[in-house]
Structures are given as structure tokens and as C-alpha cells.
């Protein structure tokens, strides 16, 4: 049996590798790690999403923690990942465990391990869990288990709702009065995930009108991946177009990612959300600090940082790399192409609910529709069009070999535009002299090769993607 922790924990297909038996083994390894971190008064927060059996899986992890003498706080209901991560900090816990496969297909479930700082566990911490897992398997040591009812009676497991402390914290980061003054009409698309209803609950007392869609419990997610990208947001787009709505906000399966739809029914990707919110924080709030983005995220962020003489840090893909920077010093905002973003004063964790609320604040303060704000942004720090292609792998790709091949085969120009630089922060990224770029890298969570491109217009994006796919096929 092979259980490996990827860029954000362990994910596997339910009933194949993700079984109760394997989960107990992983939980015991996490318990061993927690006791290594804090042997005197260890505490763990456990939350879960809306996937099939997630509540049962969470209870099973709690049973293992309780049997190992670890004080356990178990969420009463499905909860956004950032709410669970905030609870780790709020309760000064040793670690957190979130049962979720995030944006993956319904057949998957997973475990996200959260460190005491309220963000994804570091690669070194994940390796410690794997070390204990392998050691336990080799020695035939099974998991410690305690009956759930007994653990609750003895208060080794305490049920709680992480949402209220989380909502109170968000209200210190977002100006709810500005949002209320905008009297916006919002469609909140929970995508049947753990963020269902969260935006509406945050705005319930203001003058914002929120209509929830796909907020019912549906472990099959209506037959889609709960990922807020164009091809999964047809219902949100049609709802916007059928009524008089100002904006649609969609959160992924565990609500650590955001996507948006403007009043015309057009998808507004995370690159533009990141840039709009960053510009607002710089120009309206007067914030300063380092700006962090992953290698696959728009260079509009670079231009905004440069305008304000702020340092820009580029990291590999995976929010844990952004978290590392936040734990360093004075990060104003960090984000990634997939929709995970956070700001100063919050936990080092992607938060779709927070970014949705901040986008509403940007709109309400500007008294302008989202499409107009996007057009102004592109005129200001663009133009910038973006696309990504995912190529399914028929065989494993060795990342090091792929990088060496793509670096050695780097062309002098792509589609007639000179290549200025080649970077290997994560995969291989070609920077072109017109500000466009092409990135080729294997996914850390799925058996696919990802090809990304950003350029001044769609034709250039298509040309870059086409070249990138040709190169990828040679790996």
C-alpha cells in the first residue's frame, strides 16, 4: 500500500485507497506527529466537507486522536477549510485535520494536515507523518481506537462549530459597512461544497441581497468537479443572465478557492480577482508589504507591485509555498492561479469566502459593475489574457528529466516573439519580451501535465499553448 502526501495532504479514490482502514493508519501517524510536536497538552481540530462519508471519516480520525490522549475538537457540520484552519489558531491547537478532496472529482476524498499556525503543514511536517506511517506499517503497529460515544462522554472529543469565530474574524478584515452601502445583488454558488451559505451568512444583516444556489447537501456535486472554473459554472452563469444580479461568487468544494461571474455572465478568473483586490488594498487602504504569487499566476501582480515599489516573490505552485513566505515577514497579499488567496492579518491559508467578500467591497466602494472594473484593470496593468490546458498522462513523467529536456530545447522565440528568460521555479517557464509567458509543469495532485500561458491577446495565448503542448508531448 502506498500513501503519499502531495502538495496539500493525501487524496485518493473512495473505497479503493481511501478506506476506513487506511484512514485510521494515517490518523495514527498524524497522532504520532502531534505528540512529537506537543507531548504535554496536545490539541487537534477536525473538520470535514460535504463529500460522501466525510463526517464519518472525521469521526474516525477523532476516535484515533482521543485514544492517543489528544484533546480533540470535532466540527458539528461540514465547514470551510479556512474556518477549520482559523480554529487551529484561535484555540491554539497543535494541528488540524480537514477531511476533504477540495476541488477534485466526487469519487475522491482526502486529508489536509494543518500546522499550528493555521495553514497547510510544511513538506517537512508531511514527511514526518509519512515516516511514522511507514514505521507503523513495518512494525505491524495498528491504530489506537476509542469508542466515539465514550470519548465524547469523557470530553476527550468536544463537538463545536468553527464558523462563528471565523465569521467574527473575517469581519475585522472586510468592511461590511462598505459592502452594505453598495446594496449589491449577489448569487452565491456553494457548488454543493463546504462553503455553502457562508457568504450569505456573513452578509445577512446588511443591505446586500444574496441568493444561494447549489447550497444543498449533494456528495456527488451534481455530477461536476466542485472547482470554480468556467466549465463547472454553467448554472451560476445562467442564473446571473436570467435575473438582475450584479455578481456571482463561487467557492470550491472546501471553500479555500474563489471564482466569479460578472453581471453579463462572463467568468472572472482568480488572476483578475487577485489583481483587483491587490490594487484596492494598495490604493484605497494604503497597505504596503511583500506581494507573493505562484509561478502560474498573472504578471499583472508584478506590475502593481513594481508601481508601488514593493518586493514581488514568485513561488512554486501550492499554497504551502505562499504560507512559507507569510510566516516569514510582512506579506501584504499572497495568491495562486487556482483561486487560493489571503491577505495580511489573516491566516496563511487560501480563503474563498474572504476573497469573495473583498471583491464585493471593491465593487461597492467603486460604485461600478465588475465588468467595468475588469476593463479598467486591463487598461491599467494589462492587457492580459490567460488560459490553461491539462494533458492527461498515459505514463509517469520524471519532473527532473522533463525540466532538463525543456530547458535544453528552449527556443530563441515563440510565435515570432523573443524568449527573454527561462526559469525552473516549478516546471519550466519561458518569459517572452512582450510580457507574455508559457509554463509547463506536472500537477502535484493529479496525473496530468499542465500547460499555462498569459499574453496580451487570445490569439497569442492560443499560439503559446499550442507550442507548449507540442513541447509537452516530447517529454
N, C-alpha and C positions, 0 to 999 in steps of 0.2 A: 504494500500500500504506500502511495506517495502523496503526502500532503505538503504542499509548498505555499508559503506566504508570498504573494505578489506585491505590487506597488501599494496596495491598501488592504492587506489581510489575505484570508483564504476564501476562495469561491469554488463551488463545484456543483454538479448536477444533482438535484434532489433524488434520493433513492439509489443513485449509482455510487458516488463517493461521499456525497453529503448525506450521511445516515446518522441516526441517534448514536450508534456505537462509535463512529469516528468522531462525532462532535464531542462526546464525553472524553475521548482521548485528548482532543485539542484543548478542551476545557481544563483537564488536569494539568496539561503543560502550561497553560496560562496561569493556573493557580500556583504552580511551582515558581513561575516567573514573578508573580505578585508577591509571594512570600520571600523571594530573594530581594525584591525591591524594598519590602517593608515587613519585617518579621515580628514586629511588636503589635501594631494595630492596623492591619491591612483592611482596606475597604474597596469594594468593586461596585460600579454602576452597571446595570444591564438593561439594555433597551432592545427593541425589535421593530421591524417594519410590517407591511401588510401581506407578505408572501405566505405561501402555503406552509403551515405548521410553524411559522416564525415564533408565535407565542409559546408553543410547546418547546421549541428548541431553546428559547431564552430561559424557560423554567428549568430545563435540564442543565444548562450552564450554571444557573443559580444553585441547584442541588449539589453540584460538584464543588462550587465555591464554599457553600455552607459546611460541607463535610470536611473541608480543609481548614476550617476555623476562620474563614474570611467573612467579615461583615458585608452583607450584600443588600443593595438597593435595587429592586426589580420593578421596572415600569409596569403600570397597570394596563396600559393600552399601547397600540402602535404609536411611535413617537419619532420625529425627525432626528436624524443623526446629530446635527448640531445641538439639539436640545439635550441629548444624552451626553455629548462632549462637554457642554457647558455645565451639566450637573456634576461631572467629574471635578471641575474646578470649584464650583460652588460648594460642594460637600467635602472638598479637599481629599478626594479619594485617591487611592494608589493607582487605579487603572479603570478603564471602561471597556465593556464588550457590547458591540452592536451587532445583532443578528440581521443581516441584510446582504443582498447581492446588488444593491444600489440600482443602476440603470440596466443591468443585464436581463436577459430573457426570463420569462416566468419559471422555466424549469430549473433555474439556478437558485441557490441560496448561499449564504456566506457568513463569515465572521470578520468584523473590523475590530482591531485592537486599538484602544485609545490610551495614551500615556497620561501621566498625572497633570500635564499642562493643558489638557483638553483638546489635543489634536492627535492625528494618526501616530501610532508608535513608530519609532525610528527603525531603519533597516537593521541596526544592531539589536534593538529590542525584539524585533520579529525573529531574528536569528537565534536569540536566547530561547524563545518559545519553541522553535524548531529543534534546538539542541535538547531541550527537555523531552519533547515528543519522541525524538529518535531514541534517547536514552531509556525512556519508559517502555517503548516497544521492544528494544533489545533485551531488556531485563525481564520482560513479561509482567511489568507492574501495571495493574489496571487502575482505573479512576476511582477515587473515593466518592461515595454517593450517600446522600441523606434524603429521607422522605421529605417531600415538599411541605406537606401539612405540619410535620413535626418541626421543620426548620422555621416555618412562619410562627408557630406557637412559641418557640424558644427565641423568637426575634433575631435569629441569625439571618433570616431573609425578611426584609421590610418592603412592602409594596408602596409605591409613590407615583406621583405624576410629575415628570420633569418639566412639563410645558410652562407652568405658571412662573417659576423663577426665570426661565428662559425668556418668556414674553416680557417680563419686567426689565430684564437686562437689555433686550432689543429696544425698548422704549427710551433707553438712555443713548442709543446710537442713532436713532432715527427721529426726526422732528415730526411727530404725529399731528401737531397743530398745523404745520405747513401742508401736510397731506390732506387733512380735513378741509382746509380752506380751498383746496383745488376742486372739491366736490366731484371727484373723478368717478367714472363708471367703469368698474373693473370686473373682468371674468378671471377667476382663479381656477386653474386646471391642476388638480392634485394628481392627475394621471393614475388614480387609484392607489397612490403611494402614501407614505407616512406623513407627507406634508399636507394631506387633505384637510382643508378647513383652517389651516394655520394663519394664512394671510387675512382671511375674513375675521377670525377671532381677534387678531391684533387691531383691526380697524373697526370693530363692532360699535364703538362709542362715538365715532366721528361722523362726518357728513359724506364719507366715501360709500358708494353703493357697490357691494361685492356680490357677484353671483358665482356660486361654486358649481363646477362641472367635474365629472369623474371623481367624485368625492366618496362614493360608496365603496365598501369593502369588496374587492374583487381580486383574489390572489392570481388570477390569470391575466390581469391588467387589460381586459378587453381584447386580448389577442395581439397586443403590441409589446414592444420593449418600453418600459417606463423611462424613456430618455427624451428630454425636451428639445428635439431637433425636428426639422421641417416634416419629415415623412411620418412622424408619430403625432403631429399636432393638427390633423385634419379637422377633428371635432372642435378644437379651440378656434381655428380659423373660420370655420363655418358659423360658429356661434357669434363671433365678432361681426361677421359680414351680414348676419341675419338680423342683428339688433343695433341699437345705438350705444355702442360701447367705445370707450376711449383706449383701452389697452387690455391685452390678455397676458397673464403671467402663469407660467408652467413650471412646476418643480418635479424633479425626478423621483425615482422610487423611494429614496430615503431623504429627499429634500435638501441635499447638500449642493445641488446644481440648479441653475435657473435658465429659462429661455423666455422670450417674449414675442408677442404679436401686436402690431400696431393697429390703429382704427381702420386701416384699409385692408386688413387681413394678411399683411406681409410679415414674415418671420424676421425678428430682430435677434441676431445671434449674440452669444456671450462676448465676442470681441467688442461689439458696439456698446453693449451694456457696460462692460468694464471701462471703456474709454469715456462714456457719458458720465458715469459715476465718478471716475477719477478727475475729470475736468471740473465737475461740480465741487468736489472736495477741495480742489486746488483754488478755484476761482471764487467760489461762494463762501466756503467755510475758512479759506485761507490756511488749510493744513499744509504741512511740509513733512518730508521724510523720504526714506528709500522706497522705490517702486519695484515690485518683483513680479515677473511674469515667466511662464514656462516657454520653452523653445518653440512651441507650436502656436503661440499667441501673437496677435496683431502688433505691427510696429507703430501703429498709431499711439500706443502706450509710450514707446520710446520718444516720439516727437513731443508728447505732452510733458514728459519728464525733462527732456532737454530744454524746452521753453522755460521751465521754472528752475533750471539748474539743479535738478535733483538726480541722484545716482539711480541708475537702472540696472537691475540684476536679472540675468537670464538663467533659468534652472532647467534641469531635465523635466520631462513630463511626470506628473504625480504630485498631489498636493503636499505630500510629506516633505518634498524639497522646498516648497514655499514655506511650510511650517518651520523648517530649519532656519530660514532667514528671519522669520518673525521672532523666533526665540533668540536670535542674535541681538538686533538693536534697531529701534526706530523705523519700522516699516509702516508707511502710510497706507498702502493697499497692495494686496497680492492676488493674483488670479491666473486662471488657465483657460485654454480654448474650450474645454468641455463644459464650462459653466460654474466651476467651483471658484468662489472669490470670498475675500474677507477684508475688513478694514481695521485700522488702528483702534485699540480699545476692546476688540472682540477676541475670541479665542482663535488660535491658529488652525482654523478649520473652514473649509468651504461651506457657505451657508446660502442656500437658495431663497429662503424666506427673507433674510436680511437684505439681500441684493434686490429682491422684488420690491420691498418697501422703499429702499433707497431710490430705485428707479421711479417710483411714484412720487417721491419727494422732489426729484429732479424735474419731473413733468409739472407738478403743482407749483413749484417755485417759478418756473419759466412761463407758466400760463400758455404753454404751447403743446400741440399734439406731438406724439412720439415720432411720427414720420418727419415732421419739420425739424425736430431736434437731431435726428439722424442725418438729414440732409445738411444741416449746419455743421455737424461734426465732421462729415466727409469733406466739406468745403474748407474746413479749418485745418484738419490734420490728415486728411486723405489725399486723393481718393484711395480707397482700399476695398477691394473685393476679395472674397475668400471662399475656398472650397476644400473638401477632403474626400479622398477615395479610400475605402477599405478593401484590400485584396485578400481573400481567404487563402491561407497557406495549405498546400497539399502535403508539405513535409516541413519539419522544424528548420528554422533558419538560425545559424550561429551569428549572433549580433556582431561579434568582433570581426569575423570574416566578411560579413556584409559591409560593415563600415570601411574596412580596408579596400574592398573592391570599389565601392562608390567614391572613395577619396581618390584612389588611383585613376579612376575613369572620369574624374571631374572634367567637364568641357570648358573651353575658353569662353563660350557664350551659349545661351539657351534662347531659341526663338529670336536670334539676332541681337540679344542684349547681353553685354559682357558680364561674366561672373566675377564679382569683386573679391569674394572670400568664401571659404569652405570651413564650417565648424562641425565638431563632433561632440557637442554637449550631450546629445541624446540622439542616436542615429546619425544621419548626415544631413546638414543644412547648407544649401547653396544660397548665398546672398548676391543679388544682382544690382547693377549700378542704378537702375531706375527705382530702387526701393522695394522691389518685389523679392520674394524668396520661395524656395522649394525645400521641403523636408521629407525625408524617407526614414521611417523607423518601425521596428516591430512593436506591437502592443505588449504591454506588461500584464494584461488581464484576459486577452482573447487570442486565439490562433489566427491572427491577421497581420498583414503588413499595411501600415498606414502611410498614405501619401498626401501631404498638405501643401497648399500653395496660397500665396497672397500676392496681388498685383493691382495696378491702377484700374484695370477693367476686366470684364468677364472673359473676353477673348484671350487675353494674356494668361489668365488663370487656367483656362482650358488647355492652352499650349503647354504651360508648365506642368500641369497634371499629366498630360499625355506623355511628355518627356519622362516624368517621374515614374510612370507606370512601365514604360519601356525599360528604364534602368532597373526597376524593382524586379521585373521578370528575368533579369540576368543573374539575380542573386541565387 
